Amino acid sequence: MELISINHAILGLLSHKPMTGYDLKKLIQESSFLYWSGNNNQIYKALVELLNAGFVTNEVRHQDSSPSKKIYTVTSAGLAELRKWVAAPPEPPEFKKTFLIQLAWADLLNPDELNALLAGYEQEVRTQLLLLKGQAGSDHDVNEGKGITLWKLIHSNLISTYNNELTWLAELRHELGLT
């Protein structure tokens, strides 16, 4: 089974429309679920790999008042690679949370310290939830039309994950007598 790479995400973004590396960086950074940092090194390295594999092409567009820019376009081979990856069996979900490892030994803490730990984690979850809710609609610009429902539902999945974490924290506090 092939792991997702930034290359597949870029092919997916380019399947919507041709873009510059800067456009890709901006979309990845603003996305609620494309989890790469979107830094230039990652994106341009991936674009070179995709170009060398024949999955994308580029065209330099000269501009009078600005520097020239490279516009990347997915090729038919790139679309075939993207389709192959999309059709591959999905990987099991990852639920790696550093907080759970911390919590495993939280019996070393006194009740006030444990409460502070839980409050800090809860605040972080709430902050991430607010950021995610603030991003509502930003991913939709990438995938207008046929995929917009999927992207809305992906966003909804992420929101429900954070809401579930808050529910679990309330249950944890109750079970530990910290409410």
Disulfide bonds with the S-S distance in Angstrom:
none
